[in-house]
Each structure stands twice: as structure tokens, then as C-alpha cells.
Amino acid sequence: MQKEILNLFAARKGHFRFESGHHGDLWLDVPLTFVEPVRIRPYARKLAHLLSAHRVEVVCGPLVEGAFLAQMVAEELAVEFCFAEQFARSTVDGLFPMGYRIPDALGARIAGKRIAVVDDVINAGSAVRGAIEELKGCRARLAAIGALLALGARASDLALSEKVPLENLSTLEVSNLWEPASCPLCEAGKPLEGGRP
């Protein structure tokens, strides 16, 4: 399943900056995966099956691609869907510069409900962590975290810290993720190939 998921996301090696501000050597072209929804729907169905055991009432996804997947999962589970919008915030160290917020109209609707936060891939976990923080502010009850792919141990660490199950279709055990100041690729003079600004 791991190779299948990595192919789905057109994985490639290089030197990249991620949404979290970290640098790494594996890039996944996630947006391309959603151009043809029929390609990802079977995986959404499998993830929904895993999440069905947790009595989920709402599936929440961070915009952009996480929300697309979360909506498919919610449809499969026949439950409500909500999303967390991304916004820029200032940080001291440049890490985790993006925050997430639930639109006001949705916040009141999800209060007290059991929610699964679903994202396509969890690496540093910034999008999932941001959505969870916002859901707590809305008084929603986190029931599970779901993803197609978890890179390294950060997703399971986050689930453990939130005391909820992590459901994912595949895990890539080793994920190289560095703070910019300690990035060996920067140290070696390898230029950034792309990623988030």
C-alpha cells in the first residue's frame, strides 16, 4: 500500500520547504492527486471504513487538499463535514507560520460533536494540529485522526498526545524533517527546489 500511496502523490526526492517551515527531502505533489477525484475515492472509502469504528459525527479537514479528502470521507460515512481555513500568523522561529480556523457559521454547529480530523498526508502535523486547536475552541470532541499517509512518527505522537486513535492507510517510517538552521541539505549548499514560501 505504501508504494501505491507514494505513486498516487507523485513522490520525489530533493530539498524542499514545507508548510510547517521545516525542510525535508521528500516532496509529494498532493494537489495533482485531486485533479481526478475518481483516483482518490477508493482510498477515501478505505479511510472511512477505518474511521467508522470511532462513532464519528463530523469529519473536518484543513483546507485545501485535506478538506477535499475529508469531504469524501464524510460522504462515505454519511456524516457532516466541516473545514478549517488556513491563515498566516507570525512566529518567532519561523516554524508553524500557518494557523487554521473554523468559519463562525460552522463552529456553533459542531460544538459537542465527535469529530475526526482528516488530512491527506501528515508530516510535521501543522495542518492537523492547527485544526485540532481550533476544534477545541469550538467545544468539539476529537474522536480520531485520519490520513492516507503518515510520514515518520509525528502523526502517531500527535494522536497519542491527544489521546485519540490514528487511522491511516500507510506509514513511511523514516521521514527526514529538519529545522532550517539544522538542515544538512542547506549546509551542503543544495538549493531549495520548491515547496511552500
C-alpha positions in Angstrom: 0.0 0.0 0.0 2.9 2.4 0.8 4.2 2.3 -2.8 0.7 2.7 -4.2 0.1 5.8 -2.0 3.5 7.3 -2.8 2.8 6.9 -6.5 -0.6 8.5 -6.1 1.1 11.6 -4.7 4.0 11.5 -7.3 6.7 11.4 -4.6 10.1 12.8 -5.5 13.4 13.5 -3.7 15.1 16.8 -3.4 15.3 19.8 -1.0 12.0 21.3 0.0 10.4 23.7 2.5 7.1 22.6 4.0 4.1 24.5 5.3 5.4 24.0 8.8 8.6 25.9 7.9 10.7 22.7 8.2 13.0 21.5 5.4 12.9 17.9 4.1 14.0 15.7 1.2 10.7 14.1 0.2 8.0 16.1 -1.7 4.5 14.9 -2.5 2.6 16.6 -5.3 -0.7 16.4 -3.4 -2.8 18.9 -5.4 -2.4 16.8 -8.5 -3.9 13.8 -6.8 -7.3 15.7 -6.5 -7.5 16.7 -10.2 -9.2 13.4 -10.9 -11.4 12.6 -7.9 -12.1 9.1 -9.1 -8.4 8.2 -8.4 -8.6 9.1 -4.8 -12.1 8.0 -4.0 -11.2 4.3 -3.3 -8.6 5.5 -0.7 -11.2 7.8 0.9 -13.5 4.8 1.1 -10.8 2.7 2.9 -10.1 5.5 5.3 -13.8 6.0 6.0 -14.0 2.3 6.8 -11.2 2.6 9.4 -12.8 5.7 10.9 -16.3 4.1 11.1 -15.3 2.3 14.4 -15.0 5.7 16.2 -18.6 6.9 16.1 -17.7 10.0 14.2 -20.4 12.6 13.7 -18.4 15.1 11.7 -15.3 14.9 9.5 -13.1 18.0 9.5 -10.3 18.7 7.0 -7.7 21.5 6.8 -8.0 23.4 3.5 -7.1 22.7 0.8 -6.5 19.1 -0.1 -7.2 17.7 3.4 -10.6 19.2 3.2 -11.2 17.6 -0.2 -10.4 14.2 1.3 -12.3 14.9 4.5 -15.4 15.7 2.4 -15.2 12.4 0.6 -14.7 10.5 3.8 -17.7 12.3 5.4 -19.8 11.4 2.3 -18.7 7.7 2.7 -19.7 7.8 6.4 -22.9 9.7 5.8 -22.0 12.3 8.4 -21.4 16.0 8.5 -18.4 17.8 7.1 -16.6 20.9 8.1 -13.3 22.5 7.2 -10.6 24.7 8.8 -9.4 27.7 6.8 -5.7 28.5 6.6 -4.3 31.9 7.7 -0.8 33.3 8.2 0.4 34.1 11.7 3.6 35.5 12.9 6.1 33.2 14.6 9.4 33.9 16.4 11.3 31.0 14.9 9.6 30.7 11.5 8.1 27.4 12.3 4.4 26.7 12.1 3.6 30.0 10.4 0.1 28.9 9.3 -2.9 28.8 11.6 -6.3 27.3 11.0 -9.8 28.5 11.8 -13.3 27.0 11.6 -15.7 29.5 10.0 -18.1 31.0 12.6 -21.2 29.5 10.9 -19.7 26.0 11.3 -18.3 26.5 14.8 -21.6 26.5 16.6 -22.9 23.6 14.6 -20.1 21.3 15.6 -20.0 22.1 19.4 -20.2 18.9 21.4 -19.9 16.6 18.4 -17.4 13.7 17.9 -15.0 14.8 15.1 -12.4 13.1 13.1 -9.7 15.4 11.6 -8.6 14.0 8.3 -5.7 15.1 6.1 -4.1 13.6 3.0 -0.6 13.3 4.5 0.7 14.1 8.0 4.4 15.1 8.1 5.1 17.8 10.7 1.4 17.8 11.5 1.0 21.6 11.3 -2.4 21.4 9.5 -3.9 18.7 11.7 -2.6 20.3 14.8 -4.0 23.7 13.8 -7.4 22.2 13.0 -7.4 20.4 16.4 -6.6 23.6 18.3 -9.5 25.3 16.6 -11.9 22.5 17.1 -11.2 22.6 20.8 -12.1 26.3 20.8 -15.4 25.3 19.2 -16.0 22.8 22.0 -16.0 19.9 19.6 -14.8 16.5 20.8 -11.9 14.9 18.9 -12.6 11.3 18.2 -9.8 10.3 15.8 -7.2 11.5 13.4 -7.1 10.1 9.9 -4.7 10.3 6.9 -3.8 8.4 3.8 -0.1 8.6 4.7 1.8 9.3 7.9 5.4 10.3 7.5 7.6 9.3 10.4 6.3 9.2 14.0 4.9 12.7 14.3 1.3 11.7 13.4 1.3 8.9 16.0 2.9 11.2 18.6 0.2 13.8 18.0 -2.6 11.2 18.3 -1.0 9.9 21.5 -0.8 13.4 23.0 -4.5 14.0 22.1 -5.4 10.5 23.4 -7.2 9.5 20.2 -6.6 6.8 17.7 -4.7 7.4 14.5 -6.1 5.7 11.4 -4.0 5.8 8.2 -3.6 3.6 5.2 0.2 3.7 5.1 3.2 4.9 7.1 6.6 5.8 5.8 8.7 5.1 9.0 11.6 7.4 8.2 10.9 11.0 7.3 13.7 13.5 7.1 12.4 16.7 8.5 14.7 19.5 9.8 14.5 22.9 11.2 16.1 25.3 8.7 19.0 26.1 10.9 20.0 22.4 11.2 19.1 21.3 7.6 22.0 19.2 6.2 20.9 20.0 2.7 21.3 23.7 3.3 24.6 23.1 5.0 25.7 21.2 1.8 24.7 24.1 -0.3 21.8 22.3 -2.1 19.3 24.9 -3.2 15.6 24.6 -2.3 13.7 23.2 -5.3 10.3 24.4 -4.3 7.7 23.9 -1.6 6.0 26.5 0.5 7.4 30.0 0.6 
